[in-house]
Amino acid sequence: MARPRSLLAVIVTTALALVTWPGTTLPAAAAAPTPPMGFNDWNAFGCDVDDQVIRETADAMVVNGMAAAGYRYVNIDDCWSVPERDTAGRLTPDPRKFPYGMKALADYVHARGLKLGIYGDAGTKTCAGYPGSLGHERVDAQTWAQWGIDYLKYDNCYNRTDGSRADYLRRYTRMAAALRTTGRPILYSICEWGESQPWTWAPGVGQLWRTTGDITDTWVSVKSIIARNLPLAKFAGPGRWNDPDMLEVGNGGMTETEYRTHMSMWAMMAAPLIAGADLRTLSPSALSILTNRDLIAIDQDPLGEPAVATGNVLVKPLADGDRAIALYNSGDTPARLTAPINRPAAPAYRLHDVWTGTDVTVTTSITVTVPPHGTAVYRVHPLPF
Ligand code: GLA
């Protein structure tokens, strides 16, 4: 039974709810000490999202081991609402797609130990033309909080911007404040495609921000996103993550080698791991890539430092003193790649290959032949003197 609230508690809560400016006494923002993990329907379903897909995805995540591996959020993307606000100015889920409403869906997802995400837009319309939240931030945040939403991806279409950094900051901060005012911890995923260099202003506003345009299920896309996201390493850390977009692993447009590189590089970059395939029909190969425990541990390492790249070699320091080292072959022919292994100082190092599960001991470096579009990843453990 709910504890009756004192009059003072009601007054304090109401007063807090009236304050909308960040930095004042607002409830704490949602926290993402490690990069968020979960699912989003957009890459596999586009606008064909519905209640059944979301429920079956939540079930699949529990049954196929993804929930146990750390995947937590089940996120609804664009196209969930009806084209107009209701008479009270609120967003309404499309009753043909979500016949039981969002609260019931959130209850279903929560009952499986998972969390529910939704999508909105810092403009007059979403990218697919549904109502946007610009000027409706308070009511929309309240609506989502009442439904039990835990994660908001906030897009940038129809934004009426003058292109200034101040405009981006204003639009995205308004929703951040509205989310906080609800008192419900709702993770805030800023999606403006890297247009206003969000890594310079989004830390503290949201917990993650897209750094690039939309990913597609092709090697060309993955390679170009890696090239753009890697140099941004220094802007990310616990609670503030570069988001190079959702995973395409399992969608069929790339080879197994390319999907392994996709997962390897996202983990090395400490990227959010938001699976974007149909998890109900995932192949064993895609599932094993998405649930690679060693890579997930590298991605989720509590130190939260993304890898720094020197040429084809990436190094990510880890909280226990180990390092993750990746040798990335972005080229179209096999490459013989070498990484120095010399820190922290030690007589030798044990290298655990995250893809083969085998261990080797080296003293100064590792040299491997990496197939085209492939990536070798090792967890490097210094051995005692
Ligand atoms: C934008 C976003 C995508 C997706 C679509 C939905 O393109 O960047 O990730 O949310 O909108 O319309």
Residues whose N, C-alpha, C, O or C-beta is under 5 A from the ligand:
A	BS01	GLA	W42 D77 D78 C127 A128 D214
